[in-house]
Amino acid sequence: MDLNAINTENLPEHVAIIMDGNGRWAKQKGMMRAFGHENGSKSVRIAVETCAKIGVKYLTLYAFSTENWKRPKLEVDTLMKLLMNSLKSELDSLQKNNIRLNTIGNIDMLPKSAQKKLKQAIEATKNNDRMVLTVALSYGSREEIIHAFNSILDKVKNNIISISAVDESIINQHLYTRNLPDVDLLIRTSGEHRISNFLLWQIAYAELYFTDVLWPDFKEEDLIRAIVSYQNRERRFGKTSEQIK
């Protein structure tokens, strides 16, 4: 399946990916989990460049969750090192492809060196406008929603917002994703069929696509297959088929 299979008039505006299966991929090859994470970074580049090429405007990648801090220290340290190396090595590619880097999550939890490199990359790409690449780091959707509600409650207490004014729009304005549209297509690799605390509010009407392909094996044709599947679905947003037609 190649790019010609895609209907460019019916693209998902916002694609989100749960990149799963690095550890199992490495285990199948008799290698350490770090080997899987390193090879998974190649699939990140493929996904980013393919989405930019076909015209997707927003791509969000689940790179590191709040729960991932509970993993063995060696693996966490490896992931942080890989993040810093990727920020350095991929910056030229982001600039060449006119892609703006964005991040969501509790970034203060990251090592200071990683925070610094992340901020530098975001600043360097801030004027790029072909696509927004959002990396979810130290991210958990429940934490995000709690943070949003605490911010709203604080404003209510200080008479900045009235309780009666709190609606979906107000909540959206206080989420990490305040500058992003809702997700249209959510992809999860590795055969798992769960959301894992990722963008729970933002995927309310997203189309979900699950594939058995492990993330390091996820190639351009796999992404195209997911988008074609999305394009073959009828999105009704609570309406009937007759109303949509």
C-alpha positions as CSV (number, residue, x, y, z in Angstrom):
1,M,0.0,0.0,0.0
2,D,1.5,3.3,-1.1
3,L,0.6,7.0,-0.8
4,N,-1.7,6.8,-3.8
5,A,-4.2,4.9,-1.7
6,I,-4.8,8.0,0.4
7,N,-7.6,10.5,-0.3
8,T,-5.9,13.8,0.3
9,E,-9.4,15.4,0.5
10,N,-10.3,13.4,3.6
11,L,-7.2,13.5,5.9
12,P,-7.3,13.4,9.6
13,E,-6.3,16.8,10.9
14,H,-4.8,15.4,14.1
15,V,-3.2,12.0,14.4
16,A,-2.1,10.6,17.7
17,I,0.1,7.5,18.2
18,I,0.7,5.2,21.2
19,M,4.1,3.9,20.2
20,D,4.0,0.4,21.9
21,G,6.1,-2.7,21.5
22,N,9.8,-1.6,21.7
23,G,10.5,-3.9,24.7
24,R,8.9,-7.0,23.1
25,W,10.6,-6.3,19.8
26,A,14.0,-6.3,21.5
27,K,13.1,-9.4,23.6
28,Q,12.2,-11.3,20.4
29,K,15.7,-10.6,19.2
30,G,17.3,-11.6,22.4
31,M,18.4,-8.0,23.2
32,M,18.0,-5.5,26.0
33,R,14.9,-3.3,26.0
34,A,17.1,-0.3,25.3
35,F,17.8,-1.8,21.8
36,G,14.1,-1.7,21.1
37,H,13.8,2.0,22.1
38,E,16.8,2.9,19.9
39,N,15.2,1.2,16.9
40,G,11.8,2.7,17.7
41,S,13.3,6.1,17.1
42,K,13.7,5.2,13.4
43,S,9.9,4.6,13.2
44,V,9.3,8.0,14.8
45,R,11.2,9.7,12.0
46,I,9.2,7.7,9.4
47,A,5.8,8.6,11.0
48,V,6.8,12.3,11.3
49,E,8.0,12.7,7.8
50,T,5.1,10.6,6.3
51,C,2.5,12.7,8.1
52,A,4.1,15.9,7.0
53,K,4.4,14.6,3.4
54,I,0.7,13.7,3.1
55,G,-0.6,16.9,4.7
56,V,-1.5,15.9,8.3
57,K,-1.4,19.2,10.3
58,Y,-1.0,17.8,13.8
59,L,0.8,14.6,15.0
60,T,1.1,13.7,18.7
61,L,3.3,10.9,19.9
62,Y,3.1,9.2,23.3
63,A,6.8,9.0,24.2
64,F,6.9,8.8,28.0
65,S,4.0,8.5,30.5
66,T,3.7,9.6,34.1
67,E,3.6,5.8,34.9
68,N,6.8,5.1,33.0
69,W,8.8,6.7,35.9
70,K,8.1,3.5,37.7
71,R,10.2,1.5,35.3
72,P,13.7,0.3,36.2
73,K,16.1,3.2,36.6
74,L,18.4,1.9,33.8
75,E,15.5,1.9,31.3
76,V,14.4,5.4,32.4
77,D,17.9,6.7,32.1
78,T,18.2,5.2,28.7
79,L,15.0,6.8,27.5
80,M,16.1,10.2,28.8
81,K,19.5,9.8,27.1
82,L,17.7,8.8,23.9
83,L,15.4,11.8,24.1
84,M,18.4,14.2,24.4
85,N,20.2,12.5,21.5
86,S,17.1,12.6,19.3
87,L,16.5,16.3,20.0
88,K,20.0,17.0,18.8
89,S,20.0,14.6,15.8
90,E,16.4,15.3,14.6
91,L,16.5,19.1,14.8
92,D,17.8,19.5,11.2
93,S,15.1,17.2,9.9
94,L,12.4,19.2,11.7
95,Q,13.8,22.4,10.2
96,K,14.1,20.9,6.7
97,N,10.5,19.7,6.8
98,N,9.2,22.9,8.3
99,I,7.8,21.1,11.4
100,R,7.2,22.9,14.7
101,L,8.0,21.0,17.9
102,N,5.6,21.1,20.8
103,T,5.4,19.2,24.1
104,I,2.7,18.3,26.6
105,G,3.1,16.8,30.1
106,N,4.7,17.5,33.4
107,I,8.0,18.6,31.8
108,D,9.4,19.7,35.2
109,M,9.8,16.0,36.0
110,L,12.4,15.6,33.3
111,P,16.2,16.0,34.0
112,K,17.3,19.6,33.8
113,S,19.5,18.9,30.8
114,A,16.6,17.3,28.9
115,Q,14.4,20.3,29.7
116,K,17.0,22.7,28.4
117,K,17.4,20.8,25.1
118,L,13.7,20.5,24.7
119,K,13.1,24.2,25.2
120,Q,15.9,25.0,22.7
121,A,14.4,22.8,20.1
122,I,10.9,24.3,20.6
123,E,12.3,27.8,20.3
124,A,14.3,26.9,17.2
125,T,11.2,25.5,15.4
126,K,8.6,28.0,16.7
127,N,8.1,29.6,13.3
128,N,7.7,26.4,11.3
129,D,4.1,25.9,10.0
130,R,3.8,22.8,7.9
131,M,2.9,20.5,10.8
132,V,2.9,20.6,14.6
133,L,4.7,17.6,16.2
134,T,3.7,17.2,19.8
135,V,5.7,14.9,22.0
136,A,3.9,13.7,25.2
137,L,6.6,13.5,27.9
138,S,5.9,12.6,31.5
139,Y,2.3,12.8,30.4
140,G,-0.8,11.3,32.0
141,S,-4.3,12.3,30.9
142,R,-5.8,12.0,34.4
143,E,-3.0,14.3,35.8
144,E,-3.7,16.7,33.0
145,I,-7.4,16.9,33.8
146,I,-6.8,17.3,37.5
147,H,-4.3,20.1,36.7
148,A,-6.9,21.8,34.5
149,F,-9.7,21.6,37.1
150,N,-7.4,22.9,39.8
151,S,-6.5,25.9,37.5
152,I,-10.2,26.5,36.9
153,L,-11.1,26.3,40.6
154,D,-8.3,28.7,41.4
155,K,-9.8,31.2,38.9
156,V,-13.3,30.7,40.3
157,K,-12.0,31.4,43.8
158,N,-10.4,34.6,42.5
159,N,-13.6,35.6,40.6
160,I,-11.8,35.4,37.3
161,I,-14.3,32.7,36.0
162,S,-17.8,32.2,37.3
163,I,-18.9,28.6,38.1
164,S,-21.8,29.0,35.6
165,A,-19.3,29.8,32.8
166,V,-17.4,26.5,33.1
167,D,-18.1,24.5,29.9
168,E,-16.2,22.4,27.4
169,S,-14.5,25.5,26.0
170,I,-13.2,26.6,29.4
171,I,-11.9,23.1,30.2
172,N,-10.2,22.9,26.8
173,Q,-8.4,26.2,27.5
174,H,-6.9,24.8,30.6
175,L,-5.6,21.5,29.2
176,Y,-2.0,20.9,28.0
177,T,-3.5,20.6,24.5
178,R,-5.2,24.0,24.6
179,N,-3.6,24.9,21.2
180,L,-4.4,21.6,19.5
181,P,-7.6,20.4,17.9
182,D,-9.3,17.2,19.1
183,V,-7.7,13.9,17.9
184,D,-9.3,12.5,14.7
185,L,-7.3,9.2,14.5
186,L,-5.6,7.4,17.4
187,I,-3.2,4.6,16.4
188,R,-1.8,2.0,18.9
189,T,0.8,-0.5,17.8
190,S,1.8,-3.9,19.3
191,G,-1.7,-5.6,19.5
192,E,-2.8,-4.0,22.7
193,H,-6.3,-2.6,22.8
194,R,-6.3,0.0,25.5
195,I,-5.8,3.8,25.8
196,S,-3.3,3.8,28.7
197,N,-4.2,7.2,30.1
198,F,-3.5,9.0,26.8
199,L,-5.6,12.1,25.7
200,L,-8.8,10.8,27.4
201,W,-10.6,14.1,26.9
202,Q,-9.3,14.8,23.4
203,I,-10.2,11.4,21.8
204,A,-13.9,11.6,22.7
205,Y,-14.8,11.2,19.0
206,A,-11.6,9.9,17.6
207,E,-11.4,6.8,15.3
208,L,-9.3,4.1,17.0
209,Y,-7.0,2.0,15.0
210,F,-5.1,-1.0,16.6
211,T,-2.4,-3.0,14.8
212,D,-0.3,-6.0,15.8
213,V,2.8,-4.4,14.3
214,L,5.4,-3.7,17.0
215,W,6.6,0.0,17.0
216,P,10.1,-0.6,15.6
217,D,8.6,-2.4,12.7
218,F,6.0,0.3,12.0
219,K,6.8,1.7,8.5
220,E,5.2,4.1,6.0
221,E,2.9,1.5,4.6
222,D,1.5,0.7,8.1
223,L,0.7,4.4,8.7
224,I,-0.9,4.6,5.3
225,R,-3.0,1.6,6.1
226,A,-4.2,3.2,9.3
227,I,-5.2,6.4,7.4
228,V,-7.0,4.5,4.7
229,S,-8.9,2.6,7.4
230,Y,-9.9,6.0,8.9
231,Q,-11.0,7.3,5.5
232,N,-13.3,4.2,5.0
233,R,-15.2,5.0,8.2
234,E,-18.3,7.1,8.7
235,R,-17.8,9.7,11.4
236,R,-21.2,10.6,12.8
237,F,-20.5,12.5,16.1
238,G,-23.7,11.2,17.6
239,K,-25.9,11.8,14.5
240,T,-27.4,9.2,12.3
241,S,-26.1,8.2,8.9
242,E,-29.0,9.9,7.2
243,Q,-28.2,13.2,8.9
244,I,-24.5,13.0,7.8
245,K,-25.5,12.3,4.2
